Structures are given as C-alpha cells and as structure tokens.
Amino acid sequence: MPPAARVLGLTLLLLLASAPAARAAAGWSVAPAGAGRPSFYAEGTPGTVLTDTVSVTDTGRGPLTVRLRATGVRIAFARTTVRVPARTRAEVPFTLTVPADAAPGDRAGTITARDTAGRTATVAVRLRVGGPALAALTVEHVAVRGGRITYQLVNRGTTVLVPRLAVHADGVLGPVLDRPARTLPLRLPPGTRRTLGEPWPGRPALDAVDLRLTVTAAGGAHDSAHTSARFVPWGPVSGVLGAAAAAAALPAVRRHRRRRDAARDGTPVRASAGAPAEPAGSVGGART
C-alpha cells in the first residue's frame, strides 16, 4: 500500500459503516469515523490534547480532492488536503487541543470539507471543558448621561451568567429612583464585558443624587457600584444669573451716563456713595 494511502487509511466503500454523514451535492460526504456518530463530542480539562478521526467518503465515479478546516475549536489535521479515489473512503486523524486558559463549560465548533468546485459538507464538534465552576461578575464605569444610566458588566468567573439588575438613587430629600431586581435580556459568557444602558426618563430637574447599581446572578455572583450626579436646569438658572448681573450693573451704567452728559455741558458731577468723584470731561478723553 502506498504511504499516502497508509496515512489516509483508505478502505473500500463496501466496508463503510452506516453512520450519518453530512453530504455534499456532488456524491461525497464527511462524518466522524466509526458507526453511529452524527457529530464529534469530546471532554477534557484545560491543556488536554484529544484525538479523533474524520472520514471523507467519495461515492462518485471519479476521484475527489477536498480541503479540511475547523472553526470554533483548536484542531490540527494530519493532512488538510485529501485526495480520495472513486468509491472509497479516506480517514484523516486529527488532534483537538483544549486551550490552557479555557474556562469550564461547553464549546461548539465545526469541521468542514470543501471540494475543488466549492461545494462543502460540515460536521459539528462539541467540546466540554472540565474544571471547577465559579460564578463571579462585576459592575463598573457607572455614569449618568442625560436621561440614561450607563454601566459595564464583566463576567469574571467560569460559567455563563444571566444577570439581574437593581437600581436605587437617593436625592437631597430622599429616594428618587427605586427599581427592584429584574433579569436582564442577555447571557454573559466567561471573560466577556458588555456595555449597557438603563433609561431614566423621570430624572430630577434639580437635585444632588447618589446612585447605586446592584447586580446578581446564579451561583452567588454579586456586585454593586456607586456614582453621584448633580442635576441643574441650566436654562432657567442662566436666565436668573443674567438678570442678577444686569441688576448689579445698572447703577454703574447710570453713573456712566451722568458723567457723559456732564462732560458735554460742563456741569460738575457729584460722586455717589462708594464711588470717587471724577472731574467733568474725564470720560471719553480730554474735553475740546
């Protein structure tokens, strides 16, 4: 038997088992080696190297060449380009490596074969990573922007989390917001960070607020974060400040007008209380 045939483990089609296979349109298929497996399934702890074999079956009348690739999981094939004679099967060993930093839980991937015409057949790969389960999360970067509360959730554990959020805010005169815990519409995988927002349409117009977000999840995960916010209606306030400034400036404007008029007709100017007297004609330069 040629070396290439020994590597690929070619056997006659008459010896094929009746395992389910993913079939392409051109008379060939790909499936796990052995009988009765619709997909690949493996278990291992971080750092484990697992082995298995994928079969490519050519049921046509001519030879077949396909390329193998994997997605979602770390797989290395004995060969990525496989040539299969007509009515035979090629078995290609591969290794699946569980990353050393993988968190416990399930992973999903695929093995895909593509022929020279671009047709494909795919088999699912399911990997279960073992290890201790740890539920942990944090809520960070809480801020109030306009009518919205923004924050980030970080899954710092090894399990997928479905968080619950509670929001409470106290103003100068007491509570201004109190939302009981509710389940958020998301699943947070281990190691992921999500930026989220919470609407606050009825926020105070004028207040100093202390805001607290509390997040929980199954398995004992719990965290809270605080921030403060000051609400000031700048439109009305700026109007009041402008009116006050105008009222304060009015006496000075009146003094300036009196001095200007006195400079024109030569009438002495009497100093008002708190203001030094100035000689007629000092406003606008020397009198002509």
Helices and strands as residue ranges (DSSP letters): H 3-8, E 11-12, G 13-15, E 22-23, E 28-32, E 40-44, E 49-58, E 64-71, E 74-77, E 81-84, E 88-97, E 105-115, E 120-129, E 137-145, E 148-155, E 164-171, E 174-183, E 193-199, E 207-217, E 221-231, H 234-265
